[in-house]
Amino acid sequence: MKTESEMLELLRRLYGEAGGEPSELVKVTPLYGGWYNALKFEVIRSDNARTCIWRKDIDASDLEAISAALKDFSPR
């Protein structure tokens, strides 16, 4: 499992590769558990839009699934 800073670094890199501005990703928080046992993680942009990344995709290094989720931010 990645640390919070490692995950944010990975997500920023993938978001940048998808055409987004990496610095817009400001926070990653665990959902349905703590940091090391969460089922998924909420990724928050600076405009407060959010998307979720599944833990299984992080653990499997499924970069395609993670990148797809980063293209699906919803306003809040």
N, CA and C of each residue as an Amber inpcrd file, in Angstrom:
protein
   228
   0.8410000  -1.1920000   0.0000000   0.0000000   0.0000000   0.0000000
   0.8730000   1.2370000   0.0000000   0.4600000   2.2220000  -0.7360000
   1.1940000   3.4760000  -0.8260000   0.8320000   4.3860000   0.3410000
   1.7890000   5.2280000   0.7180000   1.5030000   6.2480000   1.7260000
   0.6530000   7.3370000   1.0730000   0.1120000   8.2170000   1.8730000
  -0.7100000   9.3010000   1.3420000   0.0920000  10.1670000   0.3670000
   1.3170000  10.5080000   0.7100000   2.1180000  11.3560000  -0.1800000
   2.4900000  10.6210000  -1.4700000   2.7720000   9.3220000  -1.3900000
   3.0790000   8.5380000  -2.5930000   1.8550000   8.4590000  -3.5130000
   0.6820000   8.2890000  -2.9290000  -0.5260000   8.1980000  -3.7300000
  -0.8280000   9.5370000  -4.3980000  -0.6910000  10.6200000  -3.6480000
  -0.9630000  11.9330000  -4.2250000   0.0300000  12.2230000  -5.3570000
   1.2720000  11.8300000  -5.1950000   2.2780000  12.0070000  -6.2490000
   1.8880000  11.2140000  -7.5050000   1.4780000   9.9660000  -7.3410000
   1.0440000   9.1290000  -8.4630000  -0.1650000   9.7460000  -9.1540000
  -1.1580000  10.1530000  -8.3780000  -2.3750000  10.7090000  -8.9480000
  -2.0990000  12.0100000  -9.6880000  -1.2240000  12.8410000  -9.1410000
  -0.8690000  14.0960000  -9.8240000  -0.1700000  13.8100000 -11.1490000
   0.7030000  12.8130000 -11.1720000   1.4020000  12.4600000 -12.4140000
   0.3960000  11.9900000 -13.4620000  -0.5010000  11.0850000 -13.0780000
  -1.4940000  10.5650000 -14.0160000  -2.4640000  11.6540000 -14.4790000
  -2.8350000  12.5240000 -13.5660000  -3.7430000  13.6270000 -13.9070000
  -3.0700000  14.5590000 -14.9130000  -1.7980000  14.8440000 -14.7100000
  -1.0490000  15.6680000 -15.6480000  -0.9430000  15.0210000 -17.0160000
  -0.7050000  13.7070000 -17.0550000  -0.6240000  12.9790000 -18.3260000
  -1.9540000  12.9920000 -19.0650000  -3.0530000  13.1220000 -18.3250000
  -4.3830000  13.1650000 -18.9330000  -4.7700000  14.5840000 -19.3530000
  -3.8710000  15.5520000 -19.1440000  -4.1390000  16.9220000 -19.5650000
  -4.5680000  17.8610000 -18.4650000  -4.6690000  17.3640000 -17.2440000
  -5.0490000  18.2230000 -16.1220000  -3.8410000  18.9180000 -15.5170000
  -4.0880000  19.8680000 -14.6570000  -3.0220000  20.5680000 -13.9440000
  -2.7760000  19.8300000 -12.6240000  -1.6150000  19.1670000 -12.4980000
  -1.3540000  18.3480000 -11.3090000  -1.5460000  19.0670000  -9.9760000
  -1.2260000  20.3500000  -9.9260000  -1.3510000  21.0730000  -8.6530000
  -2.8080000  21.2510000  -8.2240000  -3.7760000  20.9780000  -9.1180000
  -5.1910000  21.0810000  -8.7570000  -5.6210000  19.9840000  -7.7880000
  -4.9030000  18.8550000  -7.7660000  -5.2450000  17.7820000  -6.8360000
  -4.6700000  18.1390000  -5.4790000  -5.5550000  18.3620000  -4.5110000
  -5.1110000  18.8810000  -3.2240000  -5.1960000  17.8920000  -2.0640000
  -6.0140000  16.8350000  -2.2100000  -6.1870000  15.9520000  -1.0630000
  -6.6980000  14.5830000  -1.5030000  -6.2660000  13.5730000  -0.7710000
  -6.7630000  12.2120000  -0.9320000  -7.1890000  11.7420000   0.4510000
  -8.4270000  11.2670000   0.5770000  -8.9030000  10.7950000   1.8680000
  -9.4740000   9.3870000   1.7420000  -9.2360000   8.5400000   2.7360000
  -9.7820000   7.1780000   2.6970000 -11.2810000   7.1690000   2.9680000
 -11.9820000   6.2530000   2.3080000 -13.4130000   6.0490000   2.5400000
 -13.6290000   4.6020000   2.9500000 -14.5320000   4.3740000   3.8700000
 -14.8790000   3.0320000   4.3310000 -13.6720000   2.3210000   4.9390000
 -13.0090000   2.9960000   5.8530000 -11.8610000   2.4270000   6.5410000
 -10.7920000   3.4890000   6.7430000  -9.7040000   3.0820000   7.3680000
  -8.5830000   3.9820000   7.5670000  -7.6600000   3.9670000   6.3600000
  -6.5630000   4.6880000   6.4580000  -5.6710000   4.8340000   5.3160000
  -5.2030000   3.4870000   4.7610000  -4.8660000   2.5400000   5.6290000
  -4.2880000   1.2780000   5.1730000  -5.3030000   0.1620000   4.9200000
  -6.5960000   0.4140000   5.1830000  -7.5870000  -0.6250000   4.9070000
  -8.8510000  -0.0790000   4.2290000  -8.7950000   1.1150000   3.6840000
  -9.9550000   1.7140000   3.0170000 -10.3160000   0.9300000   1.7580000
 -11.6010000   0.8790000   1.4530000 -12.0470000   0.2340000   0.2230000
 -11.8100000   1.1180000  -0.9930000 -11.9070000   2.4350000  -0.7740000
 -11.6300000   3.3800000  -1.8460000 -11.1760000   4.7010000  -1.2570000
 -10.7160000   5.5710000  -2.1270000 -10.1780000   6.8630000  -1.7140000
 -10.8590000   7.9730000  -2.5040000 -11.1560000   9.0610000  -1.8260000
 -11.7380000  10.2260000  -2.4830000 -10.5980000  11.1830000  -2.8280000
 -10.5780000  11.6180000  -4.0820000  -9.5720000  12.5620000  -4.5620000
 -10.2710000  13.9010000  -4.7350000  -9.6950000  14.9490000  -4.1470000
 -10.3420000  16.2600000  -4.1440000  -9.4680000  17.2630000  -4.8940000
 -10.1120000  17.9780000  -5.8250000  -9.4260000  19.0450000  -6.5610000
  -9.5800000  20.3640000  -5.8280000  -8.7920000  21.3470000  -6.2330000
  -8.8260000  22.6610000  -5.5830000 -10.1840000  23.3550000  -5.7330000
 -10.9800000  23.0120000  -6.7520000 -12.3130000  23.5980000  -6.9150000
 -13.3840000  22.7970000  -6.1630000 -12.9440000  21.8490000  -5.3260000
 -13.7710000  20.9980000  -4.4800000 -14.5040000  19.9030000  -5.2670000
 -14.1960000  19.7320000  -6.5590000 -14.7420000  18.6050000  -7.3220000
 -14.0770000  17.3400000  -6.7990000 -14.7940000  16.2240000  -6.8750000
 -14.3100000  14.9810000  -6.2730000 -14.5060000  13.7910000  -7.2050000
 -13.6470000  12.8080000  -7.0250000 -13.7840000  11.5230000  -7.6950000
 -13.2680000  10.4590000  -6.7400000 -13.5480000   9.2070000  -7.0450000
 -13.0920000   8.1170000  -6.1770000 -12.2070000   7.1440000  -6.9380000
 -11.2200000   6.6350000  -6.2390000 -10.2800000   5.6480000  -6.7520000
 -10.4340000   4.4040000  -5.8780000 -10.6080000   3.2390000  -6.4990000
 -10.7390000   2.0020000  -5.7410000  -9.3830000   1.5150000  -5.2460000
  -9.3510000   1.0280000  -4.0350000  -8.1220000   0.4860000  -3.4520000
  -7.5780000  -0.6620000  -4.3000000  -8.4710000  -1.5100000  -4.8220000
  -8.0230000  -2.6490000  -5.6230000  -7.2560000  -2.1800000  -6.8530000
  -7.6300000  -1.0260000  -7.4080000  -6.9080000  -0.4800000  -8.5590000
  -5.5330000   0.0490000  -8.1540000  -5.4590000   0.6410000  -6.9680000
  -4.1680000   1.1080000  -6.4570000  -3.2680000  -0.0870000  -6.1750000
  -3.7930000  -1.0780000  -5.4680000  -2.9970000  -2.2580000  -5.1110000
  -2.5100000  -3.0160000  -6.3430000  -3.3340000  -3.0680000  -7.3970000
  -2.9820000  -3.7980000  -8.6180000  -2.2010000  -2.9240000  -9.6090000
  -1.9770000  -1.6610000  -9.2240000  -1.3200000  -0.6950000 -10.1280000
  -2.0370000  -0.6240000 -11.4730000  -3.3670000  -0.6250000 -11.4350000
  -4.1800000  -0.5310000 -12.6390000  -4.2730000   0.9420000 -13.0530000
  -3.2350000   1.4020000 -13.7450000  -3.1430000   2.8110000 -14.1020000
  -4.2540000   3.2440000 -15.0440000  -4.7530000   2.3370000 -15.8690000
  -5.8520000   2.6660000 -16.7820000  -7.1270000   2.9910000 -15.9990000
  -7.4560000   2.1870000 -15.0080000  -8.6600000   2.4240000 -14.1940000
  -8.5080000   3.7000000 -13.3650000  -7.3210000   3.9280000 -12.8390000
  -7.0800000   5.1360000 -12.0390000  -7.2080000   6.3710000 -12.9210000
  -6.5920000   6.3300000 -14.1070000  -6.6630000   7.4650000 -15.0370000
  -8.1030000   7.7450000 -15.4490000  -8.8890000   6.7010000 -15.6700000
 -10.3000000   6.8830000 -16.0380000 -11.0490000   7.5900000 -14.9240000
 -10.7870000   7.2200000 -13.6820000 -11.4580000   7.8630000 -12.5450000
 -11.0690000   9.3380000 -12.4490000  -9.8190000   9.6550000 -12.7830000
  -9.3670000  11.0510000 -12.7070000  -9.9780000  11.9300000 -13.7950000
 -10.6260000  11.3230000 -14.7710000 -11.3230000  12.0850000 -15.8110000
 -12.7860000  12.2990000 -15.4530000 -13.2020000  11.8070000 -14.3080000
 -14.6130000  11.7980000 -13.9250000 -14.8740000  12.5730000 -12.6380000
 -14.3330000  13.7800000 -12.5270000 -14.5790000  14.5860000 -11.3330000
 -15.9980000  15.1360000 -11.3630000 -16.6520000  15.1310000 -10.2100000
 -17.9980000  15.6690000 -10.0790000 -17.9480000  16.9090000  -9.1930000
 -18.6520000  17.9720000  -9.5700000 -18.6660000  19.1690000  -8.7250000
 -19.3970000  18.9080000  -7.4220000 -18.9650000  19.5870000  -6.3900000
 -19.6230000  19.4780000  -5.0720000 -19.9270000  20.8370000  -4.5480000
